[in-house]
């Protein structure tokens, strides 16, 4: 996307992280049925409207009280995006942070909200119900590094951030471009954990482990040679090979890891959430991956085998025009935002 959509519409990627081979999307779609609110999904699910009026919803986070926070990111960027609070299902969204540029990542740690936007990460604290008392820039990035996307808290207290390349297929000049970086909660000790990833968007740990799954946009300049976007399993120190390696069978990729799963080409994969039974047996365990450009959420069914995973890709949710943000709620519901219409959907067992 150039904003949301310079990360997700300029679909690009890399590839390293799992020992299992990529598994392409199924050619025969799974049977989906109407589950409410114009959404189709597996039988046994129900979709309701959690909130409306949040066009360009691009990032979610739940606070300790179970309230949903939503970052909006318009395309093109006009510097007028915001972060909204939805206190409960059906509540009118309240704009709490204004005039922020393309916030893509939200993360609550205790009483502090971290927001990743263009060129920076800020920490907001002292919320009194309507405003934050304190704002502090904790990470400042040089111009041209690339867009920041998902934020994730690691078990050691460090914060992970995905950073895209500033281009579709160039070799970035900054070590931080096309990488996953981490830093301490105060913003210090910024370092690269994994590199050569064109656009790492959604970040999530497989529950109960430190296995880091990442959605990756591919390069978008390859015509018929464009592979599907990826779901990768990423470990520290890896180099996924962007821009030379994009999944082709050649010397450039010979030493690079393979993704756990390949999704649709030009899909602009974005949000990611891993479910482990919260949505019932028809869904089971897998990664819910939003495909912005395809108007659907895919399910990558996952089975852990030692240090690797086997995977199978199948359609999961359709009827959502431009899904970007995907998040598990504290009660086990899956929350999916439609960037196009501004509706936030809540997916539960029927």
C-alpha positions in Angstrom: 0.0 0.0 0.0 1.2 3.6 -0.5 -0.6 4.3 2.7 -2.8 1.3 3.8 -2.7 0.5 0.3 0.9 1.1 -0.5 1.6 -1.8 1.8 -1.3 -3.9 0.7 -1.9 -2.8 -2.9 1.7 -2.7 -3.9 1.7 -6.4 -3.1 5.2 -7.6 -2.7 7.1 -10.0 -0.4 10.0 -12.3 0.4 10.3 -15.8 1.7 11.9 -17.4 4.6 10.8 -18.9 7.8 9.3 -22.4 7.6 10.6 -25.8 6.6 7.3 -26.8 5.1 6.5 -26.1 1.4 4.1 -23.4 0.3 0.6 -24.7 -0.3 -1.4 -22.8 -3.0 -5.1 -21.8 -2.5 -7.6 -24.5 -3.3 -9.1 -24.4 -6.7 -12.5 -25.7 -5.4 -13.8 -23.4 -2.8 -15.2 -24.8 0.5 -18.9 -24.5 0.9 -19.8 -21.1 2.5 -23.3 -20.2 3.6 -24.9 -16.9 4.7 -24.0 -16.2 8.3 -25.6 -12.7 8.7 -24.9 -9.1 7.7 -24.2 -10.1 4.1 -21.2 -12.2 5.1 -20.7 -15.8 3.9 -18.7 -18.3 6.0 -18.6 -21.9 7.2 -21.9 -23.3 8.7 -22.1 -22.8 12.4 -20.8 -19.2 12.5 -22.8 -16.0 13.0 -21.8 -12.5 11.8 -23.0 -9.3 13.5 -22.2 -5.7 13.1 -20.0 -4.6 16.0 -19.6 -1.0 14.8 -20.2 1.2 11.8 -18.9 4.4 10.4 -15.2 3.6 10.6 -14.2 3.9 6.9 -10.5 3.0 6.2 -10.3 0.8 9.4 -6.7 -0.6 9.2 -5.7 -1.6 12.7 -7.3 -3.0 15.9 -6.3 -3.4 19.5 -8.3 -4.3 22.6 -7.5 -2.6 25.9 -7.6 -4.2 29.4 -11.3 -3.3 29.8 -12.1 -5.2 26.6 -12.8 -2.1 24.6 -11.9 -2.0 20.9 -9.6 0.6 19.5 -9.6 1.2 15.7 -7.0 3.0 13.6 -8.1 4.4 10.3 -5.8 4.9 7.3 -7.1 6.5 4.2 -5.5 6.3 0.7 -4.0 8.6 -0.4 -2.7 9.8 2.9 -4.1 13.3 3.9 -2.8 13.4 7.4 -6.3 13.4 8.8 -6.5 9.8 10.0 -7.5 8.9 13.6 -7.7 6.4 16.3 -11.2 5.6 17.6 -12.6 4.0 20.7 -15.6 1.6 20.4 -16.6 1.1 24.0 -19.0 -1.8 23.3 -20.8 -3.5 20.5 -23.1 -1.0 18.8 -21.6 2.0 20.5 -20.8 5.1 18.4 -17.1 5.3 17.7 -15.3 8.1 19.5 -12.3 9.7 17.8 -9.6 10.0 20.5 -6.4 10.7 18.5 -6.7 13.0 15.5 -4.6 14.2 12.6 -2.3 11.2 12.6 -0.7 10.0 9.3 -1.7 6.5 8.3 -1.7 4.6 11.6 -1.5 0.9 10.8 -0.4 -0.7 14.0 -2.0 -0.5 17.5 -0.8 -2.2 20.7 -1.9 -1.9 24.3 0.7 -2.6 27.0 -0.9 -2.0 30.4 -2.2 1.5 30.3 -0.2 2.7 27.4 -1.3 2.6 23.7 1.4 2.3 21.1 0.6 3.6 17.6 2.7 3.0 14.5 2.2 5.6 11.8 4.3 7.0 9.0 7.9 7.3 10.1 7.3 6.8 13.8 5.8 5.0 16.8 4.2 7.0 19.6 3.1 6.0 23.1 -0.1 7.5 24.5 -0.8 7.2 28.3 -3.0 8.7 31.0 -6.4 8.1 29.2 -9.2 9.8 31.1 -12.1 8.5 29.0 -11.9 11.2 26.4 -8.2 12.0 25.9 -4.7 11.0 26.7 -2.7 13.1 29.1 0.7 12.2 27.7 2.1 11.5 24.2 5.7 10.5 23.5 7.4 9.6 20.3 9.3 6.4 21.1 10.7 5.5 17.7 11.5 7.9 14.9 12.4 6.6 11.5 14.2 8.4 8.6 12.2 9.4 5.5 12.1 6.7 2.9 12.4 3.7 5.3 8.9 2.5 4.4 5.5 2.1 6.0 5.1 0.7 9.5 2.4 -1.9 9.9 1.6 -4.4 12.6 2.8 -4.1 16.2 3.2 -7.1 18.5 4.4 -7.7 22.1 7.0 -10.4 22.5 7.4 -12.5 25.6 10.6 -10.7 26.6 8.8 -7.4 26.6 10.2 -6.1 23.4 7.8 -4.7 20.7 7.9 -6.0 17.1 7.1 -3.8 14.2 6.8 -4.7 10.5 8.3 -2.2 8.1 7.8 -2.3 4.3 10.2 -1.5 1.6 9.7 2.1 0.2 9.3 0.6 -3.3 8.1 -2.3 -5.3 11.3 -3.9 -6.4 14.3 -1.7 -5.5 17.1 -2.5 -3.1 16.4 -0.3 -0.1 19.1 2.0 1.2 18.1 1.6 4.9 18.8 -1.5 6.9 15.3 -1.1 8.5 13.4 -1.2 5.2 11.7 -4.5 4.3 12.2 -5.9 7.7 10.7 -6.8 11.1 12.4 -4.7 13.8 12.1 -4.8 17.6 12.7 -2.3 20.3 12.2 -1.9 24.1 9.0 -0.4 25.4 10.7 3.0 25.9 11.8 2.9 22.2 15.5 2.2 22.9 17.6 -0.6 21.3 16.0 -0.6 17.9 17.3 -3.6 15.9 16.5 -5.7 12.9 15.1 -9.2 13.7 14.5 -10.4 10.2 15.2 -8.7 6.8 14.4 -9.0 3.1 10.6 -9.1 3.5 9.0 -6.7 1.0 6.0 -5.9 3.2 5.4 -7.7 6.5 1.9 -6.6 7.4 0.1 -8.8 10.0 2.2 -10.3 12.9 0.9 -13.0 15.3 2.4 -15.6 17.6 0.9 -19.1 17.4 -0.7 -19.3 20.9 1.5 -20.8 23.6 4.7 -20.5 21.5 7.1 -18.0 20.2 6.4 -19.1 16.6 6.0 -15.8 14.7 3.6 -15.8 11.8 3.7 -12.9 9.3 1.6 -12.0 6.2 3.8 -10.9 3.4 2.9 -8.9 0.2 4.8 -10.0 -2.9 6.4 -7.8 -5.6 3.8 -6.5 -8.0 5.9 -5.9 -11.1 6.3 -9.5 -12.3 3.2 -10.0 -14.6 2.4 -13.7 -15.1 5.4 -14.6 -12.9 3.8 -13.0 -9.8 3.5 -15.6 -7.1 0.8 -15.6 -4.4 1.2 -13.5 -1.3 2.6 -15.4 1.6 2.0 -16.5 5.2 5.5 -17.0 6.6 7.0 -18.4 9.8 9.8 -16.0 10.8 12.7 -16.4 13.1 15.4 -14.0 14.2 18.3 -13.5 11.8 16.5 -14.6 8.7 16.9 -12.9 5.3 14.0 -13.5 3.0 15.9 -12.2 -0.1 13.8 -9.2 -1.3 14.0 -8.0 -4.0 16.0 -10.8 -5.8 14.0 -13.7 -4.3 10.3 -13.7 -4.8 9.6 -17.4 -4.6 11.0 -18.5 -8.0 13.1 -21.6 -8.5 16.5 -20.0 -9.0 19.8 -19.4 -7.3 18.4 -16.3 -5.6 16.0 -18.4 -3.6 18.2 -21.5 -3.1 19.2 -20.6 0.5 16.0 -18.8 1.4 13.2 -20.4 3.5 9.8 -21.2 2.1 6.5 -19.9 3.3 4.0 -22.0 5.2 1.3 -21.1 2.7 0.9 -19.3 -0.6 -2.3 -17.2 -0.9 -3.8 -15.5 -3.9 -1.6 -13.5 -6.3 -2.0 -9.7 -6.0 -4.1 -10.3 -2.9 -2.7 -7.5 -0.7 -2.7 -9.7 2.3 -3.0 -7.7 5.5 -4.5 -8.5 8.9 -3.8 -11.8 10.7 -5.3 -13.7 13.6 -4.7 -17.2 14.7 -7.8 -19.2 16.1 -7.4 -22.4 18.0 -11.0 -23.6 18.4 -12.8 -20.5 19.5 -15.0 -20.6 16.4 -15.9 -24.2 16.6 -15.0 -27.5 14.9 -15.9 -26.3 11.4 -13.1 -23.7 11.7 -10.7 -25.5 14.0 -7.1 -24.2 14.2 -5.7 -21.8 11.6 -4.7 -18.4 10.6 -7.4 -16.0 9.4 -5.7 -13.8 6.7 -7.4 -10.8 5.2 -7.0 -10.3 1.4 -7.7 -6.6 0.8 -7.7 -6.8 -3.0 -9.8 -10.0 -3.2 -12.5 -9.0 -0.8 -12.2 -12.1 1.4 -10.6 -13.6 4.4 -8.8 -16.9 3.9 -8.3 -19.6 6.5 -4.9 -21.3 6.5 -5.5 -24.5 8.5 -2.4 -25.2 10.6 -1.1 -28.3 12.2 2.1 -28.1 14.2 4.6 -30.9 13.6 7.7 -30.4 15.7 9.2 -27.1 14.7 7.3 -26.9 11.4 3.7 -26.6 10.3 1.6 -28.2 7.6 -1.0 -26.0 6.1 -4.0 -25.9 3.8 -5.7 -22.8 2.4 -9.4 -22.5 2.0 -11.9 -19.6 1.7 -13.3 -18.5 5.0 -15.3 -15.2 4.9 -16.6 -13.5 1.8 -19.0 -10.5 1.4 -16.6 -8.1 3.1 -15.5 -5.6 0.4 -12.0 -4.7 1.6 -10.9 -6.6 4.7 -7.7 -5.3 6.4 -7.8 -5.5 10.2 -8.4 -8.9 11.8 -8.2 -9.4 15.6 -9.3 -12.0 18.2 -11.4 -10.4 20.9 -10.9 -11.3 24.6 -14.1 -13.3 24.5 -12.8 -15.4 21.5 -14.8 -13.7 18.8 -13.1 -12.8 15.6 -13.4 -9.1 14.7 -12.9 -8.1 11.0 -12.9 -4.6 9.6 -14.2 -3.6 6.2 -11.8 -0.8 5.0 -14.3 0.2 2.2 -17.6 0.4 4.1 -16.5 1.2 7.6 -18.4 -1.8 9.2 -16.6 -3.8 11.9 -17.9 -7.4 11.9 -18.0 -9.7 14.9 -17.7 -13.4 14.0 -18.8 -16.0 16.6 -20.1 -19.5 16.9 -23.8 -19.5 16.1 
